[in-house]
Amino acid sequence: MKKVLMLCASPRKESNTMQVLEECARTIEESGLEAEIVSLRQMKIRSCIACGKCAQLHQCALKDGLNDIIEKLKVADGFIIGSPVYFGTARGDLMSALQRIGMVSMNSGNFLSWKVGGPIAVARRGGHTATIQEMLMFFFINDMIVPGSTYWNMVFAHQPGEAEEDTEGIQTAVRFADNVAQLILKIKG
C-alpha cells in the first residue's frame, strides 16, 4: 500500500500542528493511502556533525531515534512536515532532522528523489511564509515533488484547539494533502 509519512515538530502534547496533520492524514487515508504521523515531541534530535559516516552506514551515525524515521521514510511514497513557527522560523530540531535525513539520502542512493510532499506552518500571527520557504529548501534540494494548494500551507492558531477555527487554513492544508495523495497515485500507480 502507498504511504505518506508525516512529521510533527511541535513539542506540545495536544498541539495545533498535530491537529492539522491529523486532518491531512484523514484526507490521505480517504484516498486509499496509508498515513502515519511521527512526532519529534519526546525526541532530542541533534544537529548533523558532518562526519560522513552515513555514506558507509546508509543511516546516521548519531543514535537519537532519527534512524527509525529515516527507515520509515525510505519506504514511504510521500513526506509531509508540519512545524509551529517560533521567532519566524521552523523549530530547530526539525531543521536538524531534515538536514540529517537529506545527508543520509544523498549518501545512500537519493531515496528521497521523486517522493511527493511538502511543508505546513502553524503560527499565532506571522512568520508562516518564511518558515514554509525555509522548509521547502529540503524538498527541492532532495529532488522531491511539491504540489500546490489553493493558498500557502499555513494555519493560524495559538492556544490548543484553535487550528480548527482557521477554516481556510485547514481547507488549504487538507487540499494540499489530497494533492499529495493524488500525485502519488498518478506517479507511482
C-alpha positions in Angstrom: 0.0 0.0 0.0 1.2 3.5 -0.8 2.1 5.5 2.3 2.7 9.1 3.3 4.9 9.7 6.3 4.1 12.9 8.3 6.5 14.5 10.7 5.1 16.8 13.5 7.7 19.2 15.0 5.5 20.6 17.8 6.8 20.0 21.4 3.3 20.2 22.8 1.3 17.1 23.6 -2.0 18.4 22.1 -0.7 20.8 19.5 -2.4 22.7 16.7 0.3 21.3 14.4 -0.7 17.8 15.3 -4.3 18.7 14.8 -3.7 19.9 11.3 -1.6 16.8 10.4 -4.4 14.6 11.7 -6.8 16.3 9.3 -4.4 15.8 6.5 -4.0 12.1 7.5 -7.7 11.5 7.3 -7.8 13.0 3.8 -4.8 10.9 2.6 -6.5 7.7 4.0 -9.8 8.6 2.3 -7.7 8.5 -1.0 -6.8 4.9 -0.2 -3.2 5.5 1.0 -1.8 4.9 4.4 -0.8 7.9 6.6 1.5 7.8 9.6 2.3 10.7 11.8 5.6 10.7 13.8 6.2 13.2 16.5 9.5 14.7 17.4 8.0 15.7 20.8 9.8 13.3 23.0 13.0 13.1 20.9 16.2 15.0 21.4 17.4 15.5 17.8 21.0 16.5 17.4 22.4 18.6 14.6 24.5 16.9 11.8 28.2 16.7 12.8 29.3 16.2 9.1 31.1 13.0 10.0 30.3 11.4 6.6 29.7 8.0 8.1 26.2 7.9 6.5 28.0 7.1 3.2 29.1 3.7 4.6 26.3 3.1 7.1 23.4 4.2 4.9 22.0 5.6 8.1 23.0 8.4 10.5 25.9 7.7 13.0 24.1 9.7 15.7 21.8 7.4 17.8 18.9 9.6 18.9 16.0 7.9 17.2 16.1 9.6 13.9 17.2 6.5 12.1 13.8 4.9 12.8 12.2 7.8 11.0 14.7 7.5 8.1 13.9 3.8 7.7 10.2 4.7 7.5 10.9 7.4 5.0 12.9 5.1 2.8 9.8 3.0 2.0 7.2 5.9 2.1 5.9 7.4 -1.1 5.3 10.8 0.4 6.5 13.1 3.1 4.7 16.0 4.8 6.3 18.0 7.6 4.4 20.3 10.0 6.1 22.8 12.2 4.9 25.6 14.6 6.6 28.9 13.9 9.0 30.1 16.6 10.5 33.6 16.1 9.8 33.5 12.4 11.4 30.1 11.7 10.7 26.4 11.9 11.7 24.6 15.0 15.4 23.9 15.2 15.1 20.2 15.9 13.0 19.8 12.8 15.6 21.5 10.7 18.4 19.4 12.3 16.4 16.3 11.5 15.8 17.4 7.8 19.5 18.2 7.3 20.5 14.7 8.6 17.8 13.0 6.6 19.0 14.8 3.5 22.6 13.8 4.1 21.7 10.2 4.6 19.6 10.2 1.4 22.3 11.9 -0.7 24.9 9.3 0.6 22.5 6.4 0.2 21.2 6.5 -3.4 19.0 9.5 -3.1 16.0 7.6 -1.6 14.1 10.9 -1.3 14.1 11.6 -5.1 10.6 11.7 -6.6 8.8 11.4 -3.3 5.8 13.8 -3.1 5.3 16.1 -0.2 5.9 19.5 1.4 5.6 21.7 4.5 2.9 23.1 6.6 3.4 26.0 9.0 1.3 26.8 12.0 1.6 30.1 13.9 -0.2 32.6 16.1 0.3 35.8 13.9 3.2 35.7 11.5 6.3 34.1 10.1 4.4 31.5 8.2 5.8 32.3 4.7 9.5 32.5 5.9 9.0 29.2 7.7 7.5 27.5 4.6 10.3 28.8 2.4 12.9 27.5 4.9 11.3 24.0 5.0 10.8 24.0 1.2 14.6 24.0 0.6 14.8 20.5 2.0 12.2 19.2 -0.6 13.8 21.0 -3.5 17.4 20.1 -2.8 16.4 16.4 -2.5 14.7 16.2 -5.9 11.2 15.9 -4.4 7.8 16.9 -5.9 5.9 19.6 -4.1 2.3 20.1 -5.1 0.4 23.3 -4.5 -2.9 24.1 -2.9 -5.4 26.9 -3.0 -3.2 29.1 -0.8 0.0 28.8 1.2 0.1 25.8 3.6 -0.3 27.9 6.7 -2.7 27.8 9.6 -3.3 30.5 12.2 -3.6 29.2 15.8 -2.1 29.8 19.2 -3.9 28.1 22.0 -4.5 24.3 21.8 -7.5 23.6 19.5 -7.5 27.0 17.8 -6.4 25.5 14.5 -9.9 24.2 13.7 -11.1 27.8 13.9 -9.0 28.8 10.9 -11.4 27.2 8.4 -9.5 28.5 5.3 -6.1 27.3 6.7 -7.5 23.8 7.4 -9.1 23.6 4.0 -5.8 24.7 2.3 -3.8 22.1 4.3 -6.4 19.3 3.5 -6.4 20.3 -0.2 -2.6 20.1 -0.2 -2.7 16.6 1.5 -5.2 15.5 -1.1 -2.9 16.8 -3.9 0.0 14.8 -2.3 -2.1 11.6 -2.3 -3.4 12.1 -5.9 0.1 12.8 -7.2 1.4 9.6 -5.6 -1.5 7.6 -7.1 -0.7 9.1 -10.6 3.1 8.9 -10.5 3.6 5.7 -8.6 0.5 3.8 -9.9 
